[in-house]
Amino acid sequence: MANKSCIIRLSRYRNALMRLKALNFVKVFSENLADAARVTAAQVRKDFSLFGISGNRRGGYLVEELLEQINRVLGKDKLQKFIVVGVGNIGRALLNYPGFKKNEIELVAGFDIDASKHNREAEVPIFLLEELNDFVKDNGIKFGIISVPDFAAQQILELMIQTGIRGILNFAPICLKEPEDCVIRNLNFETELENIIYFTNVTEKTEVR
Ligand code: NAD
């Protein structure tokens, strides 16, 4: 099975292919994609062979065909629906972002415990938390985003799993544990920033020496 890094590389190849397609390129070589994803051409071919994506080393790959194959692997050949629980700063920003849809991702509804946030008439409606279960079941939703405060995140995770959601992106700064049949990605902004601060400082110190 492919690991997380491999799937991240596939997304990068896909982004590069989308740019090439917009520029009317018909063919692409593994070297071009390698440059875009900052890997070697051999790595690109290895990633593709893992998914049975075929191409011709000399003749290159057809951009359109390659995009279709990668989209199928990434589940982007059809629209994937997400719901968001916690419509504060982050939840609202995500719901308002128009760019997901062109990548076959649609945030279809928000849920919040705060009544002042509810708006059934909005383009992306915001519902009561109590409505989550029925909404997820009625609409066959598999994916959710947690953007509630840290103290509420575990409870929301359990609720989401009960409803049938199986893939979750968590913005709350606690590391939620992944149950066996679920996929959870914990995205902790502070950890990322601390990481940048640390490595920037280390690089500066090394340069001074
Ligand atoms: P926020 O306070 O603006 O919004 C949180 C929302 O969650 C509110 O609308 C609140 O009513 C709702 N909520 C609280 N408990 C709930 C529950 N049990 N069920 C449903 N909704 C509930 O917070 P934010 O700034 O959007 O941040 C969201 C999460 O992301 C937090 O855990 C925060 O620590 C983390 N985070 C935010 C930022 C940022 O830049 N905003 C940065 C790093 C981390």
Boltz pocket constraint, residues with backbone or C-beta under 6 A from the ligand:
constraints:
  - pocket:
      binder: B
      contacts: [[A, 85], [A, 86], [A, 87], [A, 88], [A, 89], [A, 90], [A, 91], [A, 111], [A, 112], [A, 113], [A, 114], [A, 117], [A, 129], [A, 146], [A, 147], [A, 148], [A, 149], [A, 150], [A, 152], [A, 155], [A, 156], [A, 171], [A, 172], [A, 173], [A, 189], [A, 190]]
      max_distance: 6.0
